[in-house]
Amino acid sequence: LAIHWGSPCSIFRPINQDYAKEEAVKRGLLPRSIVEADYIIFCPRTIVPIQNIHKIIEGFKEFLNNHKVNAKLILIGANADRQYTKSVLFLISKLRIKSSVYIINNFLDEEEMNILYNASDVIISIPLHDQFSSSVVEAMLCGKPIIASSGIIAYKEHLKHMKSAILIHPSGNEVAKALAILYNNKDLATCI
């Protein structure tokens, strides 16, 4: 993948996951209960309808139902759509996963985003439509496995399914399957 625009490689880079988790706690980005999870999923996209956050939540719940693992989902709430956020919070409550989902409501700088990418085990971005997202490039620069939408033309052109990302149709069931693939196959997660 050739990077033709601004994600600086000097900022977004792999760092030790344990170090990133400690930095996230020290800087007040995440509580200790989140970083102590066995599996951390991070969606670096804002809570707006186009980002399919509700599908991510549904898939995360299905993943939790099928795997006995202490997993956490991190979402970005800063600059979110208020009405959609209300529906997302209602869904989280309805599915009884409040303690497994953490929403960051502060604006984050690039260094803080780098810490969050590196503290996570997998990055997910499944919008309805998009160009090639800088958050996907940033996650790749951090060496993290990505679950991305197969309906995005730029993703299909530049990401290879099961090679550089897991490309899925944005649905709860597909999210759950992709999370399970990466959770159950650490070698694949390291290679993607």
PEBEL-V649121 format. One line per field, one symbol per residue. ss: DSSP state (~ for helix, > for strand, _ for the rest). A space follows every 50 residues. Layout:
BEGIN
ss = ???
END
This chain:
BEGIN
ss = ________________~~~~~~~~~~_____~~~~___>>>>>>>>__~~ ~_~~~~~~~~~~~~~~____>>>>>>_____~~~~~~~~~~~~~___~~~ >>>>_____~~~~~~~~~~__>>>>________~~~~~~~~___>>>>>_ __~~~~~~__>___>>>>___~~~~~~~~~~~~~_~~~~~~_
END
